[in-house]
Amino acid sequence: MAKRRKSTSAIGKFPPRHASIRPEEFPVGSAQSRAAVRELLMQSQKRIQLIFACPEEPLNLGESRCFRSACPDGTIIEVVELAGNGAELSESELEKFILRHPIVYDRSRNTYPQSYE
């Protein structure tokens, strides 16, 4: 029987990675303060993940794919297609794989007038 990853809620928040870093600890406008603000924003975003894997085959991250999209309300939707057994990845390895892929902001969902595009 294949090893299964501990089930988590399909809708959740990004896991806190650097909870102690705060923007006010760095000079205004510095790379560190901007990174801290991004971290705070990521921690408060809703996230929906769909992970597909084939437990009968060995994991091949080179052939695996990930698509990340942002909804107008700020929710991030992530569709991960793992080529092989996803149980071979730890939670942190899976998170690193997902975060390597950019978030696509679909402008067609927005209601901007034609002249703004």
N, C-alpha and C positions, 0 to 999 in steps of 0.2 A: 504494500500500500504506500502511496506517495506521501511524503511529509507535507503537511499543510501549514501555511502561514496563519498566525493568530488573526482571527477575524476582527476587523475594526469597522467603525461606522462608515458608510459610503459618503456621507457628508460630514466634513470635519474642518478643522483648522490646521494650518501648517504647524508642524511641531516646533516648539521653541528651541532654538539652537544656541543663541547667545542672549539669554534673558537679562543678563546683567549689563549689557551694553545699552547706553542711553545717549541720544543725540547731543544733549546738553553737556556731556563730558568732553566734547571736542569743539574746536573752533568752528564758528558759523561758516558754512559753505565748504568745509573741508571734505575730502573723500571719506574720511571716517564718519563724519556726522551724516553724510548722505547715505552711507551703507547702513548706519544704525536706523535711520528713518525707514529705509527699504525693508529692513528686518522687522520693524514694528508693524509695518503695513502687511507684510506677508503673514505675520502671526494672527492678524485679525480677519484675513480673507477666508471666505467659505471655499471649499474645495471638493469637487466630485471626481472620483477616480474609478475608471473601469480598467481592470487588468485582465488580459487574456494570456494564457500560457498553455503549453502542451507538456504535461508531466511525463509523457513517455519518452521524450527525447532530451539529450543533454543541452544545457543552456548555451546559446550563441548570441551574445549581445551585439555582435557585428551585424547580424541580420534582424535584430529586434528594432521596433519602431515606437515612437512616442509622438503624439500630437497633443498640444496644449492650446486651449482657446479661452478667451475671456468673454464672459457674458456682460451685457450692459450694466447689470447690478454689481459687477465686480467679482462674481463667482468664477473660479478657475475650473474648467473641465479638462481632465487629462485622460486620454485613451492610450493605454500602453499595450502593445502587442509583443510579448516576449517569445522569441524563437527558442523554445525548449522549456525546461522545468524552472518555473519561477521560484520554487522553494530553495534553489541553489543560491539565491541572493539573500543577503541580510536586509533588514529594513533600511539601514543607512546606505547600502550599496544601491538598492532600488531607488532611494531618494536622490542620490547623486546622479544616477542614470536619467531620471526624470528631469531634474533641474538643468541638465546639459541642453535640453531642448527649449527653444524660445516659445514665448506665449504669443499666439496670433490674435490680433485685435481685428475682428471682422467689422469693417466700416459699413458694410451693407446692412448690418443690423441697426445702425444708428439712423436717426431721422433728420440728418442734416439736409438743408436745401441743396439742390443741384449746384448752385453757384459756389458753395463752399468746398466742393470736392475737386 
